[in-house]
Amino acid sequence: MKESLLKRIWFFYYDGFRSMTLGKTLWLIVIIKLFIMFFILKLFFFKNELGVYNTNEEKSRHVIQELTK
């Protein structure tokens, strides 16, 4: 029987990543950089200003006020 398209695509990428040597190191560097960008920088540079409001109405009013200043 003919294998499904998704299964063939999965095995194509699975075999490619399994046989990589330098590529694994490069992917690890990419993952570490993404972790730093999205988690570490968010903690230090982006405040959660909307966390002090309880309802969606209050949050939307705050956003409108900040955008129209």
HELIX and SHEET records of a PDB file:
HELIX    1   1 LEU A    5  ARG A   18  1                                  14    
HELIX    2   2 LEU A   22  PHE A   35  1                                  14    
HELIX    3   3 ILE A   36  ILE A   40  3                                   5    
HELIX    4   4 LEU A   41  PHE A   45  1                                   5    
HELIX    5   5 GLU A   49  VAL A   52  5                                   4    
HELIX    6   6 ASN A   56  THR A   68  1                                  13    
END                                                                             
